[in-house]
Amino acid sequence: MSGSKRKVAIIGAGPSGLNTARLLSARPTDYEYEVFERGHCVGGLWVYTDKTGIDDDGYPVHSSMYDSMVTNTTKPSMEFPDFKLSDDYPTFPTHRQIHQYLEDYADHFNLKRNIHFNTIVTNLKRLPAKEPQCPKWSVTAKNTRTAEITEKTFDVVFVCVGHYAKSNFPDIPGLKSFTGTLLHSHNYRKPEAFLGKKVTLVGDGPTVVDLISDLSPVVAELIVCRGRSDEVRLNLYGQWEKGFFPKNVRFIERVTSVASDTLVSLDGTVMPADAIICCTGYKHSYPFLDKSCGITIENNDTRVRPLFKHMIHTKYHTLFFIGIMENPLEFTLAYLQVAMALKILDGKLKLPSERDMNKETDDDYEKRLEMGLKPFNAHSFYTKQWNSTMYAKDILEFAGFEDVLGPKKYEGLANIVDKAINNCLTFRQFNYD
């Protein structure tokens, strides 16, 4: 793929988009790039807003940040290899500190000059090409303030829009008929709205842990039940049985149905509820993709195909998806993904045949199912079988990179998981240096 200077489009100015821009900006003689960002600033998911539902620009609010959110991984896991987080930040930074870090990152590398803010990509279309594997792309974008529409052609496209914006609700009979407050954690912001109420949390992941800490001081009762699967991620039920949670928190196995303002559990117990908050993950969403892009999203919008190594189109090698995996090392893995993408574009890293790439991708998915994971775990890297360390090593080996991340990122992450499984309310109190 070597050749003349290429024009690159980056969709999104969150962590993955900024990292892509940073690595491209280091090679001005090879690439010129433009970033299309719907928001008014950099940061993507990490830009907090009190707003929920529809934003001022007429589109759904992108951010899932709640006011009290603190990272559940340490500083070394939350920084890019080429730019350190402030020494003044705590071991587990707040979302506001991470947003400031991203602003500082963009300023340090002078990335904002190439970012079109308040600009949403409305269409991405593949153009005919002499080399079918290396097509060019038409990007149509709209300025949400002026309504001006532009259409430009690019040699390469990096899709960096994240995967925490489209809520995934559990399939519970009668859920939509609930007469109380029903929301996804995507739209949770502050606990005060639930003062004195009986609240049910559906889910068993890290967000549930945070909302227990946030809500238990103000609610009358907090019931926690599993969400999407029988998967035990953090042993929350076991921790509750040991008495680690506040007295007004109660765990049940599962809600089997909802009727009016009551919930029915697996054992038939009927429980009144004022509010249900679903902490049940997210769907992948790329409404701007034209059919010519050849991307399908399956399994209730949780599996994106056909992507080799969860990032590169197996048929069109100028279309990359950065950071679509569910994993706790998103910043650092994005760095490796972009570096590998550039090596492919430079012609220094040869890809297998389309058939072989599709086979490896499908084999990976089938093996996940055989090992007990669920269809929605197609891009998950937080389990013992498929974790961030494994993915990083896979990229490093395939691309022939030295491990620029260092062992502390991996070791620290493993220590956090061990502490959280033992007591998810106290793991942030330990020193992981």
C-alpha positions as CSV (number, residue, x, y, z in Angstrom):
1,M,0.0,0.0,0.0
2,S,3.0,2.3,-0.2
3,G,2.7,5.4,-2.5
4,S,2.0,9.1,-2.5
5,K,0.6,11.2,0.4
6,R,-2.7,9.9,1.5
7,K,-5.8,11.8,2.7
8,V,-7.3,10.3,5.8
9,A,-10.6,10.9,7.5
10,I,-11.0,10.3,11.2
11,I,-14.6,10.0,12.5
12,G,-14.6,11.0,16.2
13,A,-12.3,13.0,18.5
14,G,-12.5,10.8,21.6
15,P,-9.5,8.8,22.8
16,S,-9.2,6.6,19.7
17,G,-9.7,9.5,17.3
18,L,-7.1,11.6,19.0
19,N,-4.6,8.8,19.2
20,T,-5.1,8.2,15.4
21,A,-4.6,11.9,14.7
22,R,-1.5,12.0,16.9
23,L,0.2,9.1,15.1
24,L,-0.8,10.5,11.7
25,S,0.4,14.0,12.6
26,A,3.9,12.6,13.3
27,R,4.1,11.8,9.5
28,P,3.1,14.9,7.6
29,T,5.0,13.9,4.5
30,D,2.9,10.6,4.2
31,Y,-0.5,11.6,5.5
32,E,-2.9,14.6,5.7
33,Y,-5.9,14.1,7.9
34,E,-9.2,15.6,9.0
35,V,-11.2,14.8,12.1
36,F,-14.9,15.0,12.2
37,E,-16.3,15.5,15.7
38,R,-19.9,16.0,16.5
39,G,-19.3,17.6,19.9
40,H,-17.9,21.1,20.7
41,C,-14.7,19.7,22.2
42,V,-12.4,16.7,22.2
43,G,-13.0,13.8,24.6
44,G,-16.0,11.8,23.2
45,L,-17.4,9.7,26.0
46,W,-15.4,11.6,28.6
47,V,-17.2,14.9,28.0
48,Y,-19.7,15.0,30.9
49,T,-23.1,16.7,30.6
50,D,-26.1,16.8,32.8
51,K,-28.2,16.4,29.7
52,T,-29.9,13.1,28.7
53,G,-32.1,12.1,25.8
54,I,-31.7,14.6,22.9
55,D,-28.8,17.1,22.9
56,D,-28.8,20.7,21.8
57,D,-27.7,19.7,18.3
58,G,-30.8,17.5,17.8
59,Y,-29.0,14.2,18.2
60,P,-29.0,11.7,21.1
61,V,-26.6,12.6,23.9
62,H,-23.4,10.7,23.3
63,S,-21.8,10.7,26.8
64,S,-22.6,8.0,29.4
65,M,-20.7,9.7,32.2
66,Y,-22.4,10.0,35.6
67,D,-21.4,12.8,37.9
68,S,-19.5,10.8,40.4
69,M,-17.7,8.5,37.9
70,V,-14.2,7.5,38.8
71,T,-12.1,5.2,36.6
72,N,-11.9,1.5,37.6
73,T,-8.4,1.1,36.2
74,T,-5.3,2.8,37.4
75,K,-3.4,5.7,35.7
76,P,-0.9,3.5,33.8
77,S,-3.9,1.8,32.2
78,M,-5.6,5.1,31.3
79,E,-2.8,6.8,29.4
80,F,-1.2,6.7,26.0
81,P,2.4,5.5,25.8
82,D,3.6,8.8,24.5
83,F,1.9,11.1,27.0
84,K,1.7,10.6,30.8
85,L,-1.2,11.5,33.1
86,S,-0.4,14.2,35.7
87,D,1.5,13.0,38.8
88,D,-1.0,15.1,40.7
89,Y,-3.9,12.9,39.7
90,P,-5.0,10.1,42.1
91,T,-4.4,6.4,41.3
92,F,-8.0,6.2,40.0
93,P,-8.7,9.5,38.2
94,T,-12.2,11.1,37.9
95,H,-13.9,11.5,34.5
96,R,-13.2,15.2,34.6
97,Q,-9.5,14.5,35.0
98,I,-9.5,12.1,32.1
99,H,-11.3,14.7,29.9
100,Q,-8.7,17.3,30.9
101,Y,-6.0,14.8,30.0
102,L,-7.4,14.4,26.5
103,E,-7.7,18.2,26.1
104,D,-4.0,18.4,27.2
105,Y,-3.1,15.6,24.8
106,A,-4.7,17.4,21.9
107,D,-3.1,20.7,22.8
108,H,0.4,19.2,23.3
109,F,0.4,17.6,19.9
110,N,-1.5,20.5,18.2
111,L,-4.3,18.2,17.0
112,K,-7.2,20.6,17.2
113,R,-6.2,22.5,14.1
114,N,-7.4,19.6,12.0
115,I,-10.6,18.9,13.9
116,H,-14.0,20.0,12.5
117,F,-16.1,20.5,15.7
118,N,-19.9,20.4,15.8
119,T,-19.7,18.3,12.6
120,I,-21.5,14.9,12.3
121,V,-20.7,12.4,9.6
122,T,-24.0,11.5,7.9
123,N,-22.7,9.2,5.2
124,L,-19.7,7.1,4.5
125,K,-19.7,5.5,1.0
126,R,-17.1,3.3,-0.8
127,L,-16.0,4.5,-4.2
128,P,-15.1,2.4,-7.2
129,A,-11.4,1.6,-7.3
130,K,-8.8,0.0,-9.6
131,E,-7.5,-1.9,-6.7
132,P,-10.7,-3.4,-5.1
133,Q,-8.9,-4.0,-1.8
134,C,-7.9,-0.3,-1.5
135,P,-10.9,1.8,-2.3
136,K,-11.4,5.5,-1.7
137,W,-14.2,6.8,0.4
138,S,-16.8,9.6,0.2
139,V,-17.5,11.3,3.5
140,T,-20.6,13.5,3.8
141,A,-20.7,15.6,7.0
142,K,-23.1,18.2,8.4
143,N,-22.2,21.2,10.6
144,T,-24.9,21.0,13.4
145,R,-24.8,24.7,14.0
146,T,-24.8,26.1,10.4
147,A,-26.5,23.1,8.7
148,E,-23.8,23.3,6.0
149,I,-23.2,20.0,4.3
150,T,-19.8,19.0,2.8
151,E,-18.7,16.0,0.8
152,K,-15.1,15.0,0.5
153,T,-13.1,12.1,-0.8
154,F,-10.5,10.3,1.3
155,D,-8.0,7.5,0.7
156,V,-8.4,6.0,4.2
157,V,-11.0,6.2,6.9
158,F,-10.6,5.5,10.6
159,V,-13.9,5.0,12.5
160,C,-13.4,6.1,16.1
161,V,-16.9,6.7,17.5
162,G,-16.7,4.5,20.5
163,H,-19.2,1.9,21.7
164,Y,-20.9,3.3,24.8
165,A,-23.7,5.5,23.2
166,K,-26.5,3.2,22.1
167,S,-28.2,1.5,25.1
168,N,-28.9,-2.2,25.2
169,F,-32.0,-3.0,27.3
170,P,-32.6,-6.5,28.7
171,D,-35.3,-8.7,27.2
172,I,-37.6,-8.9,30.3
173,P,-41.3,-9.5,29.6
174,G,-43.4,-6.5,30.5
175,L,-40.4,-4.2,31.0
176,K,-41.8,-1.5,28.6
177,S,-45.1,-1.5,30.6
178,F,-43.3,-0.4,33.8
179,T,-45.1,2.6,35.2
180,G,-42.2,3.9,37.3
181,T,-39.0,5.4,36.2
182,L,-37.2,3.3,33.6
183,L,-33.8,4.2,32.2
184,H,-30.5,2.8,31.0
185,S,-27.4,3.7,33.0
186,H,-26.4,5.7,29.9
187,N,-28.9,8.3,31.1
188,Y,-28.0,8.1,34.8
189,R,-26.3,11.2,36.2
190,K,-26.9,11.9,39.9
191,P,-28.5,10.0,42.8
192,E,-30.7,12.8,44.1
193,A,-33.5,12.0,41.7
194,F,-34.0,8.7,43.5
195,L,-34.1,10.0,47.1
196,G,-36.2,7.7,49.3
197,K,-37.2,5.4,46.4
198,K,-37.1,1.6,45.9
199,V,-34.7,1.1,43.0
200,T,-33.8,-2.0,41.0
201,L,-30.5,-2.3,39.2
202,V,-30.3,-4.8,36.4
203,G,-26.8,-6.0,35.5
204,D,-23.7,-7.5,37.1
205,G,-20.8,-5.4,35.8
206,P,-18.7,-2.4,37.0
207,T,-21.5,0.1,36.4
208,V,-23.6,-1.7,38.9
209,V,-20.8,-1.5,41.5
210,D,-20.6,2.3,41.0
211,L,-24.3,2.8,41.2
212,I,-24.6,0.8,44.4
213,S,-22.0,3.2,45.9
214,D,-23.8,6.2,44.5
215,L,-27.4,5.3,45.3
216,S,-27.3,3.3,48.5
217,P,-26.9,6.3,50.8
218,V,-30.1,8.0,49.4
219,V,-32.5,5.2,48.4
220,A,-34.9,3.3,50.6
221,E,-34.0,0.0,49.1
222,L,-31.7,-1.1,46.3
223,I,-32.3,-4.5,44.6
224,V,-29.7,-5.8,42.3
225,C,-30.4,-8.6,39.7
226,R,-28.5,-10.1,36.8
227,G,-29.0,-8.7,33.4
228,R,-28.0,-10.2,30.0
229,S,-26.6,-13.6,30.9
230,D,-25.7,-16.2,33.6
231,E,-22.1,-14.9,33.5
232,V,-20.5,-14.1,36.8
233,R,-18.1,-11.3,36.2
234,L,-17.3,-9.8,39.7
235,N,-18.9,-12.3,42.0
236,L,-21.2,-9.6,43.3
237,Y,-23.8,-12.1,44.6
238,G,-21.1,-13.9,46.6
239,Q,-19.8,-10.6,48.0
240,W,-23.3,-9.6,49.1
241,E,-23.7,-13.0,50.9
242,K,-20.6,-12.2,52.9
243,G,-22.1,-8.9,54.0
244,F,-19.9,-6.5,52.0
245,F,-22.7,-4.3,50.8
246,P,-24.9,-1.7,52.7
247,K,-27.9,-3.0,54.6
248,N,-30.4,-1.6,52.2
249,V,-28.9,-3.5,49.3
250,R,-30.4,-6.8,48.3
251,F,-29.4,-9.2,45.6
252,I,-31.8,-11.5,43.7
253,E,-31.0,-14.0,40.9
254,R,-33.1,-12.6,38.1
255,V,-36.2,-10.6,37.3
256,T,-38.4,-12.7,35.1
257,S,-41.2,-10.3,34.4
258,V,-42.5,-6.7,35.1
259,A,-46.1,-5.7,35.6
260,S,-47.1,-2.1,36.3
261,D,-45.0,-1.0,39.3
262,T,-43.9,-4.5,40.4
263,L,-41.2,-7.0,39.5
264,V,-41.3,-10.8,39.7
265,S,-38.2,-12.7,40.5
266,L,-37.1,-16.1,39.5
267,D,-38.5,-17.7,42.6
268,G,-41.9,-16.0,42.2
269,T,-41.4,-13.2,44.7
270,V,-43.3,-10.0,43.8
271,M,-41.4,-6.8,44.6
272,P,-42.6,-3.2,44.3
273,A,-40.3,-0.7,42.6
274,D,-40.2,3.0,41.9
275,A,-37.4,2.9,39.4
276,I,-35.5,0.4,37.2
277,I,-32.0,1.2,36.0
278,C,-30.6,-1.2,33.4
279,C,-26.8,-1.5,33.5
280,T,-26.8,-4.0,30.6
281,G,-24.3,-2.8,28.2
282,Y,-24.3,-1.2,24.8
283,K,-24.9,-1.8,21.1
284,H,-22.6,-0.9,18.2
285,S,-24.1,1.8,16.1
286,Y,-22.8,3.3,12.8
287,P,-25.8,5.0,11.2
288,F,-23.6,6.8,8.7
289,L,-22.4,3.6,7.0
290,D,-23.6,3.1,3.4
291,K,-24.3,-0.4,2.2
292,S,-21.3,-0.1,0.0
293,C,-19.1,-0.3,3.0
294,G,-19.9,-4.0,3.4
295,I,-20.3,-3.8,7.2
296,T,-22.9,-5.8,9.0
297,I,-23.8,-5.6,12.7
298,E,-25.2,-8.9,14.1
299,N,-26.4,-10.4,17.4
300,N,-28.6,-7.5,18.4
301,D,-26.0,-5.0,17.2
302,T,-23.2,-6.5,19.3
303,R,-21.0,-8.1,16.6
304,V,-19.4,-6.0,13.8
305,R,-18.3,-7.9,10.7
306,P,-16.1,-8.6,8.8
307,L,-13.2,-7.2,11.0
308,F,-9.8,-8.9,11.2
309,K,-8.3,-8.5,14.6
310,H,-11.4,-6.6,15.6
311,M,-10.3,-3.6,13.6
312,I,-9.6,-3.9,9.8
313,H,-12.1,-4.7,7.1
314,T,-11.2,-8.0,5.6
315,K,-12.2,-7.0,2.1
316,Y,-11.4,-3.3,2.0
317,H,-8.1,-2.6,3.6
318,T,-8.5,1.2,3.8
319,L,-11.3,1.1,6.4
320,F,-10.4,0.7,10.1
321,F,-12.5,0.6,13.2
322,I,-10.4,1.6,16.3
323,G,-11.4,0.8,19.8
324,I,-14.6,-1.2,19.3
325,M,-13.6,-3.8,21.9
326,E,-15.0,-3.9,25.4
327,N,-11.9,-3.9,27.5
328,P,-10.2,-2.0,30.3
329,L,-7.1,-0.9,28.3
330,E,-8.9,1.1,25.6
331,F,-6.4,3.9,25.4
332,T,-3.3,1.7,25.1
333,L,-4.8,-0.9,22.8
334,A,-6.0,1.9,20.5
335,Y,-2.4,3.1,20.3
336,L,-1.3,-0.4,19.1
337,Q,-4.2,-0.7,16.7
338,V,-3.4,2.5,14.9
339,A,0.3,1.7,14.8
340,M,-0.5,-1.6,13.2
341,A,-2.9,0.1,10.7
342,L,-0.2,2.5,9.6
343,K,2.2,-0.4,9.1
344,I,-0.4,-2.1,6.9
345,L,-0.9,1.1,4.9
346,D,2.8,1.5,4.5
347,G,3.0,-1.9,2.9
348,K,5.3,-3.1,5.6
349,L,2.8,-5.6,7.1
350,K,1.1,-8.1,4.8
351,L,-2.4,-9.2,5.6
352,P,-3.5,-12.8,5.1
353,S,-6.0,-13.5,2.3
354,E,-9.6,-12.3,2.8
355,R,-10.7,-16.0,3.2
356,D,-8.1,-16.6,5.9
357,M,-8.9,-13.4,7.8
358,N,-12.6,-14.3,7.8
359,K,-11.8,-17.8,9.0
360,E,-9.7,-16.5,11.9
361,T,-12.4,-14.1,12.8
362,D,-15.1,-16.7,12.7
363,D,-13.0,-19.2,14.6
364,D,-12.4,-16.7,17.3
365,Y,-16.1,-16.1,17.7
366,E,-17.0,-19.8,17.7
367,K,-14.3,-20.5,20.3
368,R,-15.8,-17.9,22.5
369,L,-19.2,-19.6,22.4
370,E,-17.6,-23.0,23.0
371,M,-15.9,-21.6,26.1
372,G,-19.3,-20.4,27.5
373,L,-19.3,-16.7,26.4
374,K,-22.5,-15.2,24.9
375,P,-23.0,-13.9,21.4
376,F,-22.8,-10.3,22.7
377,N,-19.2,-11.1,23.8
378,A,-18.0,-11.0,20.2
379,H,-15.6,-8.1,20.9
380,S,-15.2,-8.5,24.7
381,F,-11.8,-8.7,26.3
382,Y,-12.5,-8.7,30.0
383,T,-12.8,-12.4,30.7
384,K,-10.1,-14.9,31.8
385,Q,-10.2,-16.6,28.3
386,W,-10.2,-13.3,26.4
387,N,-8.5,-10.4,28.1
388,S,-6.7,-7.2,27.2
389,T,-3.3,-8.7,27.8
390,M,-4.0,-11.5,25.3
391,Y,-5.2,-9.0,22.7
392,A,-2.2,-6.7,23.1
393,K,0.2,-9.6,22.8
394,D,-1.7,-10.8,19.6
395,I,-1.3,-7.4,18.0
396,L,2.3,-7.1,19.1
397,E,3.2,-10.5,17.6
398,F,1.3,-10.0,14.4
399,A,2.6,-6.6,13.7
400,G,6.2,-7.4,14.9
401,F,6.2,-4.6,17.5
402,E,8.2,-4.3,20.7
403,D,6.0,-4.1,23.8
404,V,5.9,-0.4,24.3
405,L,3.3,-0.7,27.0
406,G,5.4,-2.4,29.6
407,P,4.5,-5.1,32.2
408,K,3.0,-2.7,34.8
409,K,-0.1,-2.1,32.7
410,Y,-0.9,-5.8,32.6
411,E,0.2,-6.6,36.1
412,G,-1.7,-3.7,37.6
413,L,-4.9,-4.6,35.7
414,A,-4.7,-8.2,37.0
415,N,-4.2,-7.0,40.5
416,I,-7.3,-4.7,40.3
417,V,-9.5,-7.6,39.0
418,D,-8.4,-9.8,41.8
419,K,-9.1,-7.1,44.4
420,A,-12.5,-6.3,42.9
421,I,-13.6,-9.9,42.8
422,N,-12.8,-10.1,46.6
423,N,-14.5,-6.8,47.5
424,C,-15.6,-4.5,44.7
425,L,-16.4,-1.6,47.1
426,T,-12.8,-1.4,48.4
427,F,-10.5,-2.2,45.5
428,R,-9.7,1.5,44.8
429,Q,-8.3,1.8,48.3
430,F,-5.2,-0.2,47.6
431,N,-1.8,0.9,46.3
432,Y,-1.1,-0.5,42.8
433,D,2.3,1.1,42.2
